[in-house]
Amino acid sequence: MMTDLDPFSAPARRIVPDIAPGTDLPSLAARPVLARLARFGAPPAALTQALREACARLMDSDMIIRQSPHAADTRAPDDGASTPLRHDESALAEEVLARIAHEGLAPNFRPLMRTFIRMMFALFFTPQQYARACRELDAGMQFAFLMSDGGGPTLSCWRTVARRESEGPVRLSVDKVWGIEAHRDAIAVVAARLQGAMIPTAYLVWPEIYRELQRTPCGDPFLGGTLQLANVRGEILVSTEDRLRMGGPIVFNKHLTLVRPFFVRALMAHLDWLAQQHRLRLDAGEQASAAYIAEAAREQTRARIYSFDAVQRVMALKFAANELLSGLVRRGAVRDFADQRDLLAFSKMEGSSYRCFHELRAAIRSS
């Protein structure tokens, strides 16, 4: 018999808490992302809602435990210390982006990557390295940027390790995964763990040395067969002079902060092209979200400044782009399996939503 004192048998009563707008958990979780995007203007309502849902979904145990209703001030600070990132490749990148709008990403992915490669050359190579690398590239040589490690995303677990052998060359033990076109002969930049270092170091590997490594294609190609990923393993000797030093200890972060907004613009242009080809259905909210992300990324590509604030804005942009792409696939808005796979893959490349979200939250806690 049911009694008033039996809480498990009594009919459930719906309790609606009195929560002030913007102080519910999803809104509080999304503040580190939305505060950075606000530098470009207020995001449209559909994007704000998608980011609130994404942040609540991506919270791990530590994030939930640490989350407080009395959230720290997440207003983005002024740039403070900053470094100019000088290069002359913006015009070339704009030409490729214009072609993507009319032809899609598949025929233009390699030209876009070559633009990013030249940005890296200009920013971080010595004059001697720059001259030789450009000659190799102009002669048709591929370029492999090997960042993702077989040991996982945490540097302390990386299997790619650089060891100095007395006063001689550096022994590079390589175990890299998912390198774009990395199975081909190439000039490579390999990110490695260096004993005692808190951030990755980078080595330039010339084609004759790169050929000594085992290179294995992995998975089916993307973008209609134009983009193949590969794993790279083995041991090689590289010169101490081939360590990238021009960009300082945060060379990779500088490069990614520079090129990611161009990549985000390319993804938004590709979405427009897919819609024109009737391979994608965008509702009004998604159209507004894509337009906002594209314009914000355009503004960021004009900055050419490396700073803490720029790093945070770019991660927020990549987070927003990731969630738009994956949301389209989840909603069933993308017609073909191949396009679905492409868009999900691009939502993970060079900054997944979880990684961006984790870094944005960590930056707020440490500021």
C-alpha positions in Angstrom: 0.0 0.0 0.0 1.3 3.4 -0.9 1.6 5.9 1.9 2.6 9.6 2.0 5.8 8.6 3.6 6.9 6.3 0.8 9.1 8.4 -1.4 9.8 5.7 -3.9 6.1 4.9 -4.5 4.8 8.4 -4.4 4.1 10.1 -7.8 7.1 12.1 -8.9 6.7 15.8 -8.5 8.4 18.1 -11.0 10.7 20.6 -9.2 11.6 23.6 -11.3 14.5 25.5 -9.7 14.5 29.3 -9.8 17.6 29.8 -11.9 18.5 33.3 -13.1 19.3 33.6 -16.8 22.9 32.8 -17.6 23.6 31.1 -14.3 22.5 27.5 -15.1 25.3 25.0 -15.4 25.5 24.9 -19.3 25.7 28.7 -19.4 28.4 28.8 -16.8 30.4 26.1 -18.5 30.2 27.9 -21.8 31.4 31.2 -20.5 35.2 30.7 -21.3 34.2 30.0 -24.9 31.6 32.7 -25.3 33.8 35.4 -23.6 36.4 34.9 -26.3 33.9 34.9 -29.2 32.4 38.1 -27.8 35.5 39.9 -29.0 34.1 39.4 -32.5 30.6 40.5 -31.5 27.7 38.6 -30.0 27.2 35.1 -31.5 23.8 34.4 -33.0 21.3 32.7 -30.7 21.6 29.3 -32.4 25.3 29.2 -32.0 25.2 30.2 -28.4 22.7 27.5 -27.7 24.8 24.9 -29.5 27.9 25.9 -27.5 26.1 25.7 -24.2 25.0 22.2 -25.0 28.4 21.2 -26.2 30.2 22.5 -23.1 27.8 20.7 -20.8 28.3 17.5 -22.9 32.1 17.8 -22.9 32.6 18.5 -19.2 34.7 15.7 -17.6 34.6 14.7 -13.9 37.2 17.3 -12.9 35.4 20.1 -14.7 32.1 19.2 -13.1 33.7 19.0 -9.6 35.4 22.4 -10.1 32.4 24.2 -11.6 30.9 26.7 -9.2 27.9 28.9 -9.5 30.2 31.7 -8.5 32.2 31.5 -11.7 35.4 33.4 -12.1 35.3 36.5 -14.2 35.7 35.4 -17.8 36.0 38.7 -19.5 38.8 38.5 -22.0 41.8 40.6 -20.9 43.6 43.0 -23.1 46.3 41.5 -25.4 49.2 42.6 -23.2 52.5 41.2 -24.4 52.3 40.3 -28.1 54.6 39.3 -30.9 54.1 40.3 -34.6 53.9 37.3 -37.0 55.3 38.6 -40.3 54.7 36.7 -43.5 53.6 37.5 -47.0 51.3 34.5 -47.7 47.9 36.1 -46.9 47.2 37.1 -50.5 47.9 33.5 -51.6 45.6 32.2 -48.9 42.8 34.5 -50.0 43.1 33.3 -53.5 42.7 29.7 -52.4 39.8 30.5 -50.1 38.0 32.2 -53.1 38.5 29.0 -55.1 37.1 26.9 -52.3 33.9 28.9 -52.4 33.4 28.0 -56.1 35.0 24.5 -56.2 34.8 23.0 -52.7 37.7 21.9 -50.5 38.7 18.7 -52.3 40.6 20.3 -55.3 42.0 23.1 -53.1 43.1 21.3 -49.9 46.6 20.7 -51.0 47.1 24.3 -52.3 45.7 25.5 -48.9 48.2 23.3 -47.0 51.0 24.5 -49.2 50.1 28.1 -48.2 50.2 27.1 -44.5 53.6 25.4 -45.1 55.1 28.6 -46.6 53.8 30.5 -43.6 55.7 28.1 -41.4 58.8 28.4 -43.6 58.7 32.3 -43.4 58.1 32.4 -39.6 60.4 29.7 -38.3 63.1 28.7 -40.8 66.6 30.2 -40.9 67.4 31.9 -44.2 69.4 28.8 -45.3 66.6 26.4 -44.3 64.0 28.7 -46.0 65.9 28.8 -49.3 66.4 25.0 -49.5 62.9 24.1 -48.4 61.3 26.5 -50.9 63.4 24.9 -53.7 62.3 21.4 -52.7 58.6 22.6 -52.5 58.8 24.3 -55.9 60.2 21.1 -57.4 57.1 19.2 -56.3 58.3 17.7 -53.0 55.5 17.0 -50.4 55.6 18.4 -46.9 54.7 16.4 -43.8 53.8 18.1 -40.5 54.0 15.4 -37.9 52.3 16.4 -34.6 49.9 13.7 -33.5 51.8 11.1 -31.5 51.4 7.3 -31.2 51.6 7.7 -27.4 48.6 10.0 -27.1 48.0 13.7 -26.7 49.9 14.2 -23.5 53.5 15.2 -24.0 54.8 13.0 -21.1 53.4 10.0 -22.9 54.8 10.8 -26.4 56.9 8.0 -28.0 58.6 10.5 -30.4 61.7 11.4 -28.5 64.8 13.5 -29.3 68.1 12.4 -27.7 71.4 14.1 -28.1 74.3 11.7 -28.6 77.4 13.4 -26.9 78.4 16.2 -29.3 77.2 14.5 -32.4 73.8 14.4 -34.1 70.4 14.0 -32.5 68.8 10.6 -32.5 65.1 11.0 -33.3 62.8 8.1 -32.3 59.6 8.7 -34.3 56.1 7.3 -33.7 53.7 9.7 -35.4 50.1 9.0 -36.5 47.6 10.6 -38.9 50.1 12.7 -40.9 48.5 14.3 -43.9 50.1 12.7 -47.1 52.9 11.6 -44.8 53.4 8.3 -46.7 55.0 10.2 -49.6 58.6 11.4 -49.9 58.6 14.7 -48.1 60.3 17.4 -46.2 59.0 16.9 -42.7 58.7 18.8 -39.4 58.6 16.4 -36.5 57.4 17.4 -33.1 59.3 15.5 -30.4 59.6 15.2 -26.6 62.9 16.4 -25.3 64.1 15.3 -21.9 63.2 17.9 -19.2 61.3 20.1 -21.6 57.7 21.1 -20.8 56.7 21.8 -24.4 57.5 19.9 -27.7 60.6 20.7 -29.7 60.6 20.6 -33.5 63.1 19.2 -36.0 63.3 19.7 -39.7 63.8 16.4 -41.6 65.1 16.6 -45.1 63.8 14.1 -47.8 66.9 11.9 -47.9 66.6 11.3 -44.2 62.8 11.0 -44.2 63.0 8.1 -46.7 64.6 6.0 -43.9 61.3 6.0 -41.9 58.6 3.4 -42.2 55.4 5.1 -43.6 52.1 3.3 -43.7 48.8 4.7 -45.0 46.0 4.5 -42.5 42.3 4.5 -43.2 40.4 5.4 -46.3 41.3 8.7 -47.9 39.1 11.8 -47.3 37.8 14.5 -49.7 37.0 12.2 -52.6 40.4 10.4 -52.4 42.5 13.6 -52.3 43.7 13.4 -48.7 45.4 10.3 -47.3 46.6 10.0 -43.8 49.6 7.9 -42.8 51.5 6.7 -39.7 55.3 7.2 -39.6 57.7 5.2 -37.4 61.4 4.5 -37.1 64.7 6.0 -35.9 66.8 8.6 -37.7 69.8 10.9 -37.0 69.3 14.7 -37.6 71.7 17.5 -37.2 71.5 19.9 -34.3 71.2 22.7 -36.8 67.9 21.2 -38.0 66.1 22.0 -34.8 63.6 24.9 -35.3 64.7 27.8 -33.2 63.5 30.9 -35.0 60.0 30.8 -33.5 61.1 30.3 -29.9 59.9 27.5 -27.6 56.3 27.9 -28.6 56.8 27.5 -32.3 53.9 25.1 -32.9 51.4 27.3 -30.9 52.4 30.3 -32.9 52.0 28.5 -36.2 48.6 27.0 -35.3 47.3 30.3 -34.0 48.2 31.9 -37.3 46.8 29.2 -39.7 43.7 27.9 -37.8 41.5 31.0 -38.7 42.3 30.4 -42.4 41.4 26.8 -41.9 38.1 27.7 -40.2 37.3 30.1 -43.1 38.0 27.2 -45.5 35.6 25.0 -43.7 32.9 27.6 -43.7 33.4 28.2 -47.5 33.2 24.4 -48.0 29.9 24.3 -46.2 28.5 27.0 -48.5 29.7 25.0 -51.5 28.1 21.7 -50.2 24.8 23.6 -49.7 25.1 24.9 -53.3 25.6 21.4 -54.5 22.5 20.2 -52.6 24.6 17.9 -50.5 23.9 19.9 -47.3 20.8 21.5 -45.8 21.4 24.5 -43.6 18.5 25.9 -41.5 18.4 29.6 -40.7 20.2 29.2 -37.4 23.0 27.2 -39.0 23.4 29.8 -41.8 23.7 32.5 -39.2 26.2 30.5 -37.2 28.3 29.8 -40.3 28.3 33.4 -41.4 29.3 34.6 -37.9 32.2 32.1 -37.6 33.4 32.9 -41.1 33.4 36.7 -40.5 35.0 36.3 -37.1 37.8 34.1 -38.6 38.2 36.7 -41.4 38.8 39.4 -38.7 41.3 37.2 -36.9 43.3 36.4 -40.1 43.9 40.2 -40.5 45.5 40.5 -37.0 48.9 38.8 -37.6 49.6 39.2 -33.9 50.6 36.4 -31.5 49.4 36.9 -28.0 47.7 35.0 -25.2 44.4 36.6 -26.2 44.9 35.6 -29.8 45.5 32.0 -28.9 42.3 32.0 -26.8 40.2 33.6 -29.5 41.4 31.2 -32.1 40.7 28.1 -29.9 37.1 29.5 -29.4 36.7 29.9 -33.1 37.9 26.3 -33.8 35.6 25.1 -31.0 32.6 26.8 -32.6 33.4 25.5 -36.1 33.8 22.0 -34.7 30.4 22.1 -33.1 28.7 23.4 -36.2 30.2 20.6 -38.3 29.4 17.8 -35.9 26.0 19.2 -35.3 25.2 19.1 -39.0 26.1 15.5 -39.2 24.2 14.6 -36.0 21.1 16.3 -37.3 21.2 14.4 -40.6 21.7 17.6 -42.6 24.6 16.1 -44.7 23.4 13.8 -47.5 26.3 11.6 -48.3 28.3 9.3 -46.0 31.6 10.6 -47.5 30.8 14.2 -46.7 29.6 13.2 -43.2 33.0 11.5 -42.6 34.9 14.5 -44.0 33.1 17.0 -41.7 33.5 14.9 -38.6 37.2 14.4 -39.4 37.7 18.2 -39.8 35.9 18.8 -36.5 38.8 16.8 -34.9 41.8 18.0 -36.9 44.2 20.5 -35.3 42.1 21.1 -32.2 39.2 18.9 -31.1 36.3 20.5 -29.2 37.4 18.8 -26.0 41.0 20.0 -26.3 39.9 23.6 -27.1 37.4 23.6 -24.3 39.9 22.2 -21.8 42.5 24.8 -22.7 40.0 27.7 -22.6 38.8 26.6 -19.1 42.4 26.2 -17.9 43.3 29.7 -19.1 40.5 31.2 -17.1 41.5 29.3 -13.9 45.2 30.4 -14.3 44.5 34.1 -15.1 
